[in-house]
């Protein structure tokens, strides 16, 4: 969960290996996945707060109309959030490096996948970005589910 959501500052596997100041450096793919999640979640949340319904949105160039259209759009929003979190984890597992704390400051970064479990810290910018992303994705998911339930129960969104 430290890698997928990144909500905590520290990760300690419990065996005290590594140094408490070792930091994980996210790769570009992980940052792109987070930005995609932020963008989609931001659009859904902003639309909801502006009073728009799912029929007012274009999701990936498709405008939802009718119950099936709204359900499809809501399902796609949820699926994309899950996919981008899944891809974030894979990018981190494959391409992230560990910036090793060293008094001499000349220790090269370690490949993340080749290292055993070790204590890690996140950079503060990544920590706050991950928390903001998680909050927006949670709000977007709740809104999507609410819109989907509204479409099935026959609310005004599908008219």
Secondary structure, 3 states (H helix, E strand, C coil): CCCCCCCCCEECCCCCCCCCCCEEECCHHHHHHHHHHHHHHHHHHHHHHCCCCHHHCEECCEECCHHHHHHHHHHHHHHHHHHHHHHHHHHHHHHCEEECCCCCCCCCCEECCCCCCCCEEECHHHHHHHHHHHHHHHHHHHHHHHHHHHHHHCCHHHC
